[in-house]
Amino acid sequence: MTKEFKFFVFLLESYAQYKDTTADKVLAILDEKILTDFVYSMYFMYHQEALENAFMDIDHLIETGKPLVATEDGVQ
């Protein structure tokens, strides 16, 4: 199991607790909105910040389909 995958699972479980839901439901929402791979790819940024920052970004992604901050490939 890679460090990225371990963090992704931790992030899903932590975000689910923050939203008072389950990691399965969070993953289903990310899958439905085709955001799972993007959130997974944000390991480098998310694991360096406070989790609350990642939560705000995920909230924004789910709501708008766009991250709060620009990524390395310029997506915003």
Rosetta constraint file for C-alpha pairs under 8 A:
AtomPair CA 1 CA 5 HARMONIC 6.43 0.50
AtomPair CA 1 CA 6 HARMONIC 6.79 0.50
AtomPair CA 2 CA 6 HARMONIC 6.30 0.50
AtomPair CA 3 CA 7 HARMONIC 6.10 0.50
AtomPair CA 4 CA 8 HARMONIC 6.08 0.50
AtomPair CA 4 CA 40 HARMONIC 7.40 0.50
AtomPair CA 4 CA 43 HARMONIC 6.05 0.50
AtomPair CA 5 CA 9 HARMONIC 6.26 0.50
AtomPair CA 5 CA 40 HARMONIC 7.64 0.50
AtomPair CA 6 CA 10 HARMONIC 6.24 0.50
AtomPair CA 7 CA 11 HARMONIC 5.91 0.50
AtomPair CA 7 CA 43 HARMONIC 7.29 0.50
AtomPair CA 7 CA 47 HARMONIC 7.34 0.50
AtomPair CA 8 CA 12 HARMONIC 6.12 0.50
AtomPair CA 8 CA 39 HARMONIC 7.98 0.50
AtomPair CA 8 CA 40 HARMONIC 5.99 0.50
AtomPair CA 8 CA 43 HARMONIC 7.34 0.50
AtomPair CA 9 CA 13 HARMONIC 6.16 0.50
AtomPair CA 10 CA 14 HARMONIC 5.99 0.50
AtomPair CA 11 CA 15 HARMONIC 5.88 0.50
AtomPair CA 11 CA 51 HARMONIC 7.84 0.50
AtomPair CA 12 CA 16 HARMONIC 5.98 0.50
AtomPair CA 12 CA 23 HARMONIC 5.40 0.50
AtomPair CA 12 CA 26 HARMONIC 6.87 0.50
AtomPair CA 12 CA 27 HARMONIC 7.27 0.50
AtomPair CA 13 CA 17 HARMONIC 6.26 0.50
AtomPair CA 13 CA 22 HARMONIC 7.15 0.50
AtomPair CA 13 CA 23 HARMONIC 5.09 0.50
AtomPair CA 14 CA 18 HARMONIC 6.21 0.50
AtomPair CA 15 CA 19 HARMONIC 6.18 0.50
AtomPair CA 15 CA 23 HARMONIC 7.61 0.50
AtomPair CA 15 CA 26 HARMONIC 7.87 0.50
AtomPair CA 15 CA 55 HARMONIC 6.27 0.50
AtomPair CA 16 CA 20 HARMONIC 5.87 0.50
AtomPair CA 16 CA 21 HARMONIC 4.96 0.50
AtomPair CA 16 CA 22 HARMONIC 5.06 0.50
AtomPair CA 16 CA 23 HARMONIC 5.15 0.50
AtomPair CA 16 CA 25 HARMONIC 7.94 0.50
AtomPair CA 16 CA 26 HARMONIC 6.29 0.50
AtomPair CA 17 CA 21 HARMONIC 6.05 0.50
AtomPair CA 17 CA 22 HARMONIC 6.98 0.50
AtomPair CA 21 CA 25 HARMONIC 6.86 0.50
AtomPair CA 21 CA 26 HARMONIC 7.52 0.50
AtomPair CA 22 CA 26 HARMONIC 6.44 0.50
AtomPair CA 23 CA 27 HARMONIC 6.03 0.50
AtomPair CA 24 CA 28 HARMONIC 6.14 0.50
AtomPair CA 25 CA 29 HARMONIC 6.29 0.50
AtomPair CA 26 CA 30 HARMONIC 6.27 0.50
AtomPair CA 27 CA 31 HARMONIC 5.99 0.50
AtomPair CA 27 CA 36 HARMONIC 7.13 0.50
AtomPair CA 28 CA 32 HARMONIC 5.98 0.50
AtomPair CA 29 CA 33 HARMONIC 6.21 0.50
AtomPair CA 29 CA 62 HARMONIC 7.77 0.50
AtomPair CA 30 CA 34 HARMONIC 5.90 0.50
AtomPair CA 30 CA 35 HARMONIC 4.83 0.50
AtomPair CA 30 CA 36 HARMONIC 4.99 0.50
AtomPair CA 30 CA 62 HARMONIC 7.25 0.50
AtomPair CA 31 CA 35 HARMONIC 6.05 0.50
AtomPair CA 31 CA 36 HARMONIC 5.51 0.50
AtomPair CA 33 CA 62 HARMONIC 7.21 0.50
AtomPair CA 33 CA 65 HARMONIC 7.61 0.50
AtomPair CA 35 CA 39 HARMONIC 6.18 0.50
AtomPair CA 35 CA 61 HARMONIC 7.68 0.50
AtomPair CA 35 CA 62 HARMONIC 7.89 0.50
AtomPair CA 35 CA 65 HARMONIC 7.71 0.50
AtomPair CA 36 CA 40 HARMONIC 6.14 0.50
AtomPair CA 37 CA 41 HARMONIC 6.02 0.50
AtomPair CA 38 CA 42 HARMONIC 6.43 0.50
AtomPair CA 39 CA 43 HARMONIC 7.47 0.50
AtomPair CA 39 CA 58 HARMONIC 7.62 0.50
AtomPair CA 42 CA 46 HARMONIC 5.90 0.50
AtomPair CA 43 CA 47 HARMONIC 5.68 0.50
AtomPair CA 44 CA 48 HARMONIC 6.70 0.50
AtomPair CA 45 CA 49 HARMONIC 6.64 0.50
AtomPair CA 46 CA 50 HARMONIC 7.63 0.50
AtomPair CA 46 CA 51 HARMONIC 7.07 0.50
AtomPair CA 46 CA 53 HARMONIC 7.67 0.50
AtomPair CA 46 CA 54 HARMONIC 5.60 0.50
AtomPair CA 47 CA 51 HARMONIC 7.70 0.50
AtomPair CA 49 CA 53 HARMONIC 6.54 0.50
AtomPair CA 49 CA 54 HARMONIC 7.33 0.50
AtomPair CA 50 CA 54 HARMONIC 7.09 0.50
AtomPair CA 51 CA 55 HARMONIC 6.20 0.50
AtomPair CA 52 CA 56 HARMONIC 6.19 0.50
AtomPair CA 53 CA 57 HARMONIC 6.27 0.50
AtomPair CA 54 CA 58 HARMONIC 6.08 0.50
AtomPair CA 55 CA 59 HARMONIC 6.06 0.50
AtomPair CA 56 CA 60 HARMONIC 6.21 0.50
AtomPair CA 56 CA 68 HARMONIC 7.87 0.50
AtomPair CA 57 CA 61 HARMONIC 6.05 0.50
AtomPair CA 57 CA 67 HARMONIC 5.73 0.50
AtomPair CA 57 CA 68 HARMONIC 5.41 0.50
AtomPair CA 57 CA 69 HARMONIC 7.74 0.50
AtomPair CA 58 CA 62 HARMONIC 6.09 0.50
AtomPair CA 58 CA 67 HARMONIC 7.39 0.50
AtomPair CA 59 CA 63 HARMONIC 6.19 0.50
AtomPair CA 60 CA 64 HARMONIC 5.80 0.50
AtomPair CA 60 CA 65 HARMONIC 7.14 0.50
AtomPair CA 60 CA 66 HARMONIC 6.72 0.50
AtomPair CA 60 CA 67 HARMONIC 6.26 0.50
AtomPair CA 60 CA 68 HARMONIC 6.42 0.50
AtomPair CA 61 CA 65 HARMONIC 4.43 0.50
AtomPair CA 61 CA 66 HARMONIC 4.84 0.50
AtomPair CA 61 CA 67 HARMONIC 5.23 0.50
AtomPair CA 61 CA 68 HARMONIC 7.52 0.50
AtomPair CA 62 CA 66 HARMONIC 7.95 0.50
AtomPair CA 66 CA 75 HARMONIC 7.67 0.50
AtomPair CA 66 CA 76 HARMONIC 5.84 0.50
AtomPair CA 67 CA 75 HARMONIC 7.50 0.50
AtomPair CA 67 CA 76 HARMONIC 5.45 0.50
AtomPair CA 68 CA 76 HARMONIC 6.53 0.50
AtomPair CA 69 CA 76 HARMONIC 5.81 0.50
AtomPair CA 70 CA 74 HARMONIC 5.47 0.50
AtomPair CA 70 CA 75 HARMONIC 5.38 0.50
AtomPair CA 70 CA 76 HARMONIC 4.50 0.50
AtomPair CA 71 CA 75 HARMONIC 5.43 0.50
AtomPair CA 71 CA 76 HARMONIC 6.73 0.50
